[in-house]
Amino acid sequence: MEQKIQITGKKFPQLSYVKTGSGPAIILLHGFPESGSLWRYVWPQLSENFTVIVPDLPGSGDASFNGDSLSIEQLAESVKQVVDNEGISEMIMVGHSMGGYVALAFADLYGNSLKGLSLVHSTAAADNDEKKEARRKSIALIEKGGKDAFIRQMVPALFSKAFKEGKPDVLEQEIERGLQLDGKSMVAFYNAMINRPARITTLEKASYPIQWIFGEEDTIVPPEKVMQQSTLADVNFVSVYSGCAHMSMLEDPERLADDLNDFGGYCFKFNR
Ligand code: MLT
């Protein structure tokens, strides 16, 4: 049975997360412009084997932040408050795209508590200059009141052509969800991503297995640009999903749930 839990964060007015299942802990972090509900087609299968915790990152869903700015490290601290609230001391951290940047920051801060790290369409590289410039243009557009136009143009680019043609209703739902994000949060997330450091060394020194999920048609995190990172840790699980772009939790949720279940099972036996 799913529970929606809300707490007051130390530095956040409200933190919010879904808890379901029982067993060892697996934490699912969403990307931009999403909320925890992004994982709704994946958590039922995982909950058969794990305690699944799915936070809304502050600024999305039912979680909020003070002031105007955020950093990826602050978002990692908000995740730490959620896991502490549940008394969880060891876990697998799964991050989708921006959620992966948060998972890597969490690994830097609290790596000893990780049994595994799963990066779903994500990267440990920082933004290059071109990406930073593109984000700054988007920030300018949002600040000029173009938030909805930005979301309507951005969200379809996350999916494969076949998915958009075959499931226009799901695409429309995701656009609607994106539209719920307010402009202040969007700008804060984009600035947090611009300012994040590279975390390649986090991969190199990982004492736990790392899983990589790539979408063959992903233009946001193109597999050919990131694949080399999947050789840096001692133990790597790598899957490339054909017919899938940046959103496997919606484009191919059964496969992703199977892969996360397999990875989770492996990690909790690893080093025991
Ligand atoms: C995401 O899916 O979280 C974003 O596309 C990540 C990014 O823009 O780097």
Residues whose N, C-alpha, C, O or C-beta is under 5 A from the ligand:
A	BS01	MLT	G31 F32 H96 S97 M98 G99 I220
